[in-house]
Amino acid sequence: MAVDEDPTPNVYIDGLPPNFTEEELYAMTKDFGSVISVRTFTRHVSEHPSGYGFVLFETVDSAAKCIETLKHYRNLHPSFSKPCLLSVVVLQQVHKAPGT
């Protein structure tokens, strides 16, 4: 991350099992802080599908706690999601956390 970029409360998590559900991702991350939304995806670019997801927290501190904890799991690769120019559009179409 460049020095002039502030981290966002959005966490990218690579290395999830294929077909990992949004409910499972929410359950895995809800203890780090207030979760606004979760999304999961499965890549089918080879014969071995892999999963990844995004968790949008209410605060950067919650996102940092999530990254710090999950990076100790061998197969998970969490990081702050890179800000994008479409963030205003994305925030208008937030995929809500399960149960909200």
C-alpha positions as CSV (number, residue, x, y, z in Angstrom):
1,M,0.0,0.0,0.0
2,A,1.4,3.4,-0.9
3,V,2.2,5.8,1.9
4,D,-0.4,8.3,0.7
5,E,-3.2,5.8,0.7
6,D,-5.3,5.4,3.8
7,P,-6.6,1.9,4.5
8,T,-10.3,1.2,3.9
9,P,-12.6,-0.8,6.2
10,N,-13.0,-3.3,3.3
11,V,-11.0,-6.5,3.7
12,Y,-10.2,-8.8,0.8
13,I,-9.7,-12.5,1.9
14,D,-8.1,-14.8,-0.6
15,G,-7.7,-18.6,0.0
16,L,-11.3,-19.4,1.0
17,P,-12.6,-22.9,0.2
18,P,-14.5,-23.0,-3.1
19,N,-18.2,-22.3,-2.6
20,F,-17.6,-20.8,0.8
21,T,-20.9,-19.1,1.6
22,E,-21.5,-15.5,2.7
23,E,-23.1,-16.8,5.9
24,E,-19.9,-18.7,6.7
25,L,-17.7,-15.7,5.9
26,Y,-20.0,-13.5,8.1
27,A,-19.7,-16.0,11.0
28,M,-15.9,-16.1,10.6
29,T,-15.5,-12.3,10.8
30,K,-18.4,-10.9,12.9
31,D,-16.4,-11.0,16.1
32,F,-13.9,-8.5,14.8
33,G,-16.4,-5.7,14.7
34,S,-19.6,-4.5,13.1
35,V,-19.9,-6.0,9.6
36,I,-21.8,-4.0,7.0
37,S,-21.6,-6.5,4.1
38,V,-20.0,-9.7,2.9
39,R,-19.5,-11.2,-0.5
40,T,-18.0,-14.5,-1.6
41,F,-16.8,-15.7,-5.0
42,T,-15.4,-18.9,-6.5
43,R,-12.8,-18.8,-9.2
44,H,-13.1,-21.5,-11.9
45,V,-9.9,-20.7,-13.9
46,S,-8.4,-24.1,-13.4
47,E,-9.4,-27.6,-12.5
48,H,-8.9,-26.6,-8.8
49,P,-11.4,-23.8,-8.0
50,S,-10.5,-21.4,-5.3
51,G,-12.5,-18.9,-3.2
52,Y,-12.2,-15.3,-2.1
53,G,-14.4,-12.7,-0.5
54,F,-14.8,-9.2,0.8
55,V,-15.9,-8.1,4.2
56,L,-16.9,-4.4,4.7
57,F,-16.6,-3.4,8.3
58,E,-17.9,-0.3,9.9
59,T,-14.4,0.8,11.0
60,V,-10.8,0.5,9.8
61,D,-9.8,-0.8,13.3
62,S,-12.2,-3.8,12.9
63,A,-10.8,-4.5,9.5
64,A,-7.2,-4.4,10.9
65,K,-8.2,-6.8,13.7
66,C,-9.6,-9.2,11.1
67,I,-6.5,-9.1,8.9
68,E,-4.1,-9.5,11.9
69,T,-6.0,-12.6,13.1
70,L,-6.7,-14.3,9.8
71,K,-3.2,-13.9,8.4
72,H,-2.1,-16.5,11.0
73,Y,-4.1,-19.2,9.1
74,R,-1.9,-20.9,6.5
75,N,-4.3,-20.9,3.6
76,L,-5.9,-17.5,4.2
77,H,-4.5,-14.3,2.7
78,P,-6.3,-11.3,4.1
79,S,-5.5,-7.7,3.2
80,F,-7.0,-4.2,3.0
81,S,-9.0,-4.0,-0.2
82,K,-7.7,-1.3,-2.6
83,P,-9.9,1.7,-2.9
84,C,-11.5,2.1,-6.3
85,L,-13.0,5.0,-8.2
86,L,-16.4,3.2,-8.2
87,S,-16.6,3.2,-4.4
88,V,-19.6,5.6,-4.4
89,V,-21.5,3.3,-6.7
90,V,-20.5,0.2,-4.8
91,L,-21.6,1.7,-1.5
92,Q,-25.0,2.4,-3.0
93,Q,-25.4,-1.3,-3.8
94,V,-24.0,-2.8,-0.6
95,H,-24.8,-6.5,-0.2
96,K,-26.0,-6.7,3.4
97,A,-24.6,-9.1,6.0
98,P,-26.8,-12.1,6.7
99,G,-29.5,-11.4,9.2
100,T,-29.5,-7.6,8.7
